[in-house]
Amino acid sequence: MATENTKILTGWGRTNPGMSSKLELPINSDWPAMLKALSASGVVARGLGRSYNDAAQLSGGSFIDATIWNQVLHFGSASGTLKIEAGATLDQIMREFASAGFFVPVTPGTRHVTVGGAIACDVHGKNHHKDGSFTDHVVSLDLATPSGVVTLSREENEKLFYATCGGMGLTGVILNATLQLIPVESVYMKVDTNRTRNIDEVMSLMEDEDHKYRYSVAWIDSLARGASLGRAVLTRGDHARLDELSGQQLKDPLEFKPKTLFSAPDIFPSGILNSVTIRVFNELWYRKAPRKEVGAIHHAASFFHPLDSVDNWNRIYGPNGFVQYQFVVPFGKEDVIKDSLELLSRKRAGSFLTVLKRFGSSNNGLMSFPMEGWTLALDLPIGAASLPGLFDQLDAMVMEAGGRVYLAKDARVSKSHLNEMYRQIDEFREIVNSIDPSRIIKSDLSRRLGI
Ligand SMILES: Cc1cc2nc3c(=O)[nH]c(=O)nc-3n(C[C@H](O)[C@H](O)[C@H](O)COP(=O)(O)OP(=O)(O)OC[C@H]3O[C@@H](n4cnc5c(N)ncnc54)[C@H](O)[C@@H]3O)c2cc1C
């Protein structure tokens, strides 16, 4: 066991820096004894720390570094079923299994997340309307709890399975998981792009046509106003078939070896991203996109993970960082999307990357974020005095509409609002209390929100 005192900054911002001691534990530890030995100060599992908040840290306690467990345990080359340790990353899976003709079933906007982190946050991608979220593709997993190590699936320990999928690491330490990968013919994507004049146009395009595409996402200009409110660049696509490729693309169509283009230096002062610079960026980004393009072939890495090509991209926000805010509201509550963009634009609160997606049906995860409806993700540089009030207003609009905020990105929602948004939270608490009555496993997030 190696320990070290590590200062973990809260996600990518600065909301709640904490001191947690890092633990490197063998995956075959005597888990009940190990966890009980940590009962005084508590412990939480941590993957790559890509959640934008305090979910994977515990001030005054310890975190278990899961990234040291990354072995492949079994791969069915015909079925695409993969059993892998929970610290393996989606990047690793893509690099290793694309050549066998398989891709991860769901990927968030970065591939630098672990399997354990993807299960604990039940992450979603651009294909939720077709394929659901990450845990919909988890066949089973092994979980270490203070009561013992248990195998969970839809058939075995079903309740604990659904508490763990989206349970923010609070049910125990995920040791490994069996995933169902999807077959692909290439690591390229066939992509259609539409530049739309405003939010109404993009939303109706998505409503009418998203069912034709496996992946769909709209980038929104958060500062556009009036008739241009919510103007957008909509990109939709599918995995490209071999007969859709040409030239160099056919040379090694299943090789997935994306490179980082450069690393952002640590020189940006806070405040460099403000309503003026974001307005200029948005204008350029909007104008750069084709008005309408059909069937363009892009590499999967640039389609799914454009930010991953720049190491430490978060540094451009300066030392103050930024707050991510993502919410979902049911279909029929489109006004909340429009009103929130109106609010941002009116308050000149520029969100650097604003993304709109449509979610399909929710799954049985008790604390899973996705529900059928519209989801909007914002990231706002910390600094403007109006921000806290603006988020409170957004919370009120989201709650009124029967929606919720995403816990992997939340750094500020109140306990009472959380209980309103996640209606199965009491059942979740009951399950957690039954397997971990002393609440050894906890995080700064669970303490902040009283989960
Ligand atoms: C650029 C960027 C884009 C993103 N885009 C999306 C997106 O499109 N969709 C989306 O859903 N999310 C998105 N995210 C959020 C990210 O996918 C999730 O926060 C993910 O959980 C991070 O994985 P991680 O391995 O870094 O986990 P961490 O951040 O280290 O941990 C997250 C949670 O998982 C728990 N956890 C981690 N490992 C284990 C384990 N082995 N056992 C039990 N619990 C564990 C932690 O306790 C914590 O509660 C994005 C993040 C970034 C930085």
Ligand as a Chemical Component Dictionary entry (heavy atoms), coordinates in Angstrom:
data_LIG
# 
_chem_comp.id                   LIG 
_chem_comp.type                 NON-POLYMER 
_chem_comp.pdbx_formal_charge   0 
_chem_comp.three_letter_code    LIG 
# 
loop_
_chem_comp_atom.comp_id 
_chem_comp_atom.atom_id 
_chem_comp_atom.alt_atom_id 
_chem_comp_atom.type_symbol 
_chem_comp_atom.charge 
_chem_comp_atom.model_Cartn_x 
_chem_comp_atom.model_Cartn_y 
_chem_comp_atom.model_Cartn_z 
_chem_comp_atom.pdbx_ordinal 
LIG C1  C1  C 0 -13.952 17.244 -21.380 1  
LIG C2  C2  C 0 -14.992 16.459 -20.638 2  
LIG C3  C3  C 0 -16.129 16.072 -21.321 3  
LIG C4  C4  C 0 -17.102 15.329 -20.669 4  
LIG N1  N1  N 0 -18.210 14.966 -21.377 5  
LIG C5  C5  C 0 -19.161 14.220 -20.778 6  
LIG C6  C6  C 0 -20.286 13.745 -21.515 7  
LIG O1  O1  O 0 -20.436 14.022 -22.701 8  
LIG N2  N2  N 0 -21.174 12.946 -20.868 9  
LIG C7  C7  C 0 -21.016 12.595 -19.556 10 
LIG O2  O2  O 0 -21.858 11.850 -19.027 11 
LIG N3  N3  N 0 -19.959 13.040 -18.828 12 
LIG C8  C8  C 0 -19.041 13.830 -19.412 13 
LIG N4  N4  N 0 -17.943 14.246 -18.692 14 
LIG C9  C9  C 0 -17.838 13.827 -17.276 15 
LIG C10 C10 C 0 -17.076 12.502 -17.145 16 
LIG O3  O3  O 0 -17.425 11.608 -18.174 17 
LIG C11 C11 C 0 -17.481 11.807 -15.842 18 
LIG O4  O4  O 0 -17.307 12.673 -14.757 19 
LIG C12 C12 C 0 -16.678 10.524 -15.582 20 
LIG O5  O5  O 0 -17.252 9.864  -14.492 21 
LIG C13 C13 C 0 -15.216 10.780 -15.255 22 
LIG O6  O6  O 0 -14.547 9.527  -15.101 23 
LIG P1  P1  P 0 -13.271 9.408  -14.151 24 
LIG O7  O7  O 0 -12.665 8.078  -14.360 25 
LIG O8  O8  O 0 -12.379 10.584 -14.362 26 
LIG O9  O9  O 0 -13.964 9.465  -12.741 27 
LIG P2  P2  P 0 -13.689 10.444 -11.442 28 
LIG O10 O10 O 0 -13.904 11.828 -11.893 29 
LIG O11 O11 O 0 -12.351 10.082 -10.911 30 
LIG O12 O12 O 0 -14.820 9.949  -10.516 31 
LIG C14 C14 C 0 -16.174 10.211 -10.813 32 
LIG C15 C15 C 0 -17.068 9.421  -9.869  33 
LIG O13 O13 O 0 -16.870 8.034  -10.104 34 
LIG C16 C16 C 0 -16.513 7.376  -8.892  35 
LIG N5  N5  N 0 -15.573 6.310  -9.249  36 
LIG C17 C17 C 0 -14.478 6.372  -10.032 37 
LIG N6  N6  N 0 -13.886 5.169  -10.120 38 
LIG C18 C18 C 0 -14.619 4.319  -9.357  39 
LIG C19 C19 C 0 -14.524 2.947  -9.013  40 
LIG N7  N7  N 0 -13.559 2.153  -9.478  41 
LIG N8  N8  N 0 -15.454 2.432  -8.153  42 
LIG C20 C20 C 0 -16.464 3.182  -7.684  43 
LIG N9  N9  N 0 -16.604 4.487  -7.982  44 
LIG C21 C21 C 0 -15.696 5.049  -8.800  45 
LIG C22 C22 C 0 -15.893 8.445  -8.015  46 
LIG O14 O14 O 0 -16.013 8.116  -6.646  47 
LIG C23 C23 C 0 -16.749 9.654  -8.400  48 
LIG O15 O15 O 0 -17.936 9.657  -7.677  49 
LIG C24 C24 C 0 -16.948 14.984 -19.294 50 
LIG C25 C25 C 0 -15.796 15.393 -18.607 51 
LIG C26 C26 C 0 -14.825 16.115 -19.281 52 
LIG C27 C27 C 0 -13.596 16.534 -18.519 53 
# 
loop_
_chem_comp_bond.comp_id 
_chem_comp_bond.atom_id_1 
_chem_comp_bond.atom_id_2 
_chem_comp_bond.value_order 
_chem_comp_bond.pdbx_ordinal 
LIG C1  C2  SING 1  
LIG C2  C3  SING 2  
LIG C2  C26 DOUB 3  
LIG C3  C4  DOUB 4  
LIG C4  N1  SING 5  
LIG C4  C24 SING 6  
LIG N1  C5  DOUB 7  
LIG C5  C6  SING 8  
LIG C5  C8  SING 9  
LIG C6  O1  DOUB 10 
LIG C6  N2  SING 11 
LIG N2  C7  SING 12 
LIG C7  O2  DOUB 13 
LIG C7  N3  SING 14 
LIG N3  C8  DOUB 15 
LIG C8  N4  SING 16 
LIG N4  C9  SING 17 
LIG N4  C24 SING 18 
LIG C9  C10 SING 19 
LIG C10 O3  SING 20 
LIG C10 C11 SING 21 
LIG C11 O4  SING 22 
LIG C11 C12 SING 23 
LIG C12 O5  SING 24 
LIG C12 C13 SING 25 
LIG C13 O6  SING 26 
LIG O6  P1  SING 27 
LIG P1  O7  DOUB 28 
LIG P1  O8  SING 29 
LIG P1  O9  SING 30 
LIG O9  P2  SING 31 
LIG P2  O10 DOUB 32 
LIG P2  O11 SING 33 
LIG P2  O12 SING 34 
LIG O12 C14 SING 35 
LIG C14 C15 SING 36 
LIG C15 O13 SING 37 
LIG C15 C23 SING 38 
LIG O13 C16 SING 39 
LIG C16 N5  SING 40 
LIG C16 C22 SING 41 
LIG N5  C17 SING 42 
LIG N5  C21 SING 43 
LIG C17 N6  DOUB 44 
LIG N6  C18 SING 45 
LIG C18 C19 SING 46 
LIG C18 C21 DOUB 47 
LIG C19 N7  SING 48 
LIG C19 N8  DOUB 49 
LIG N8  C20 SING 50 
LIG C20 N9  DOUB 51 
LIG N9  C21 SING 52 
LIG C22 O14 SING 53 
LIG C22 C23 SING 54 
LIG C23 O15 SING 55 
LIG C24 C25 DOUB 56 
LIG C25 C26 SING 57 
LIG C26 C27 SING 58 
# 
